[in-house]
Amino acid sequence: MTIEDDQWMEAYKAILKSLAQKRVLLFYSGGKDSSLCMDLMHHASKKFNFSFEAHAGAFPKHRYNREERNRLDRYWQERGIPINWHEFAEKDADLEGTQNPCLLCQQIRKRLLFQIVQDRAEDMEKLVLVPAFSLWDLVSYALEHILSDRLSQEEKPALDQDMQRFHETAQRFYPHLKMQEGYEVFRPLIRFNRPDIVESLVERKIPTLSIPCDFSSFRPKRLLQNYYQQMGLHFSYDSLLSFARKSLDLPSPSGYTSLDKGEYLRKVF
């Protein structure tokens, strides 16, 4: 099932209407989720008269060679959307041999995110951050929590780390958060299953990053998503949210919106 622009815009009409007076930062990776997110936001920007900036962190570097970046740049430039590519001092070799290269990669990317926000923090009340998480991401976070926190026999230090992981991922269940400094987080894709996203990309002929990550096998959610795909599974956002609230003790939005931007952007987002 493809995702229709009109239905999506109607579902988020109140949020999209408010963006005309905001500075919107969309975080683009070249992957499937962020590519469809960029397309949807582009169409919405014309209808609701707002603009947005696309920011991309080219890391790990083996995925973003010059040819690949130029290919993606050409497509989006032709549509009037320049991509702001951000470089990293770190190298791919810094990830090799670590126990969890994906965790280190996320930490490196979060430092960049915080710097991007800091550079544009003259008016936090007008800032809107747009990441591209999907429904399959949320299902994977729920399963991670069940397996590691509820069923595992790990020692306390490992359990503490797992709980911290759930605290980080649980806030992604909410499509919109208004933080205490006034800035907002808007997640446009969390109601959609990955097959719907892929089908929509094919229909719209949108190019995506073609170089796989050498470290993808370390990502639990990627392994779980391969299973969903093989089993032909589709999920309901409303059912998942209800389950997470009743059975997983999903924290309320206020547990995140009360965090100062340093703690939230460095440790949680």
Order of alpha helices (4+ residues) and beta strands (2+ residues): alpha-alpha-beta-alpha-beta-alpha-beta-alpha-beta-alpha-alpha-beta-beta-alpha-alpha-alpha-alpha
